[in-house]
Amino acid sequence: WVVLGAIAEFRAVYPRVEVTLRELHVHEQLTALRTRQAHLGFVLGSELAAHDELTSLSLMQSEIMVLVGANHRLARRESVRIADLADETWVIMEPQEAPGFRDFVTQVCRLSGFTPNFGKTTHTTEGLLARVATGYGVCLIPEFLATGEHPLVHYLRSDCLPIELRAVWHRREESKLLQQYLEILRRHIGRKRQPAQNLSGSAQSQSSSELLVDPESPRLAVTAQ
């Protein structure tokens, strides 16, 4: 919502700038950023290499929750170890709907000592919730997406490391449109953080969006992982 809110304000301030949304896989986004075909991306901090030509700004950190059905054997618990889910079927979204999600779940499970068994995929988050609620499997979900209680599902805290979402751009990028958008984005981030936090745009530490700016015309194209 921080990113979308910043885009909405950017469009209000610069109504002649066209903003287009599209989706790309993480590696495609990073390639576009490094080759200067894209101006800004939104990726997980873990995707960034040390001493890269990219610089970044922390947007948010989020715990990873495990979503289970209300009748699941673990539904009464408050937390769970990923290793305790080795025998479960994992529900995920279609790759075109959530690029990189399958790889993320696979990595999390392998770090806990097993390879996940994937069930049928879904096309929407509603479908994901429906499959979990009806007992077809479990899934991982960032805490910021685990909004509100639902009588048919239960969110469990996990031992997964938190994820961090970062805005990323090439450190030699000089686009004025990009700088104007970043200023708006920083203000929106500031509203979500404690006043004492550092809101500078320097890299700080740890799917994905990308802001493409056409230097020849007032146009911004945003892609999401």
Summary of the structure (lengths in Angstrom):
residues: 225
radius of gyration: 18.8
end to end distance: 14.7
largest distance: 57.6
contacts: 674
relative contact order: 0.30
helix: 30%
strand: 28%
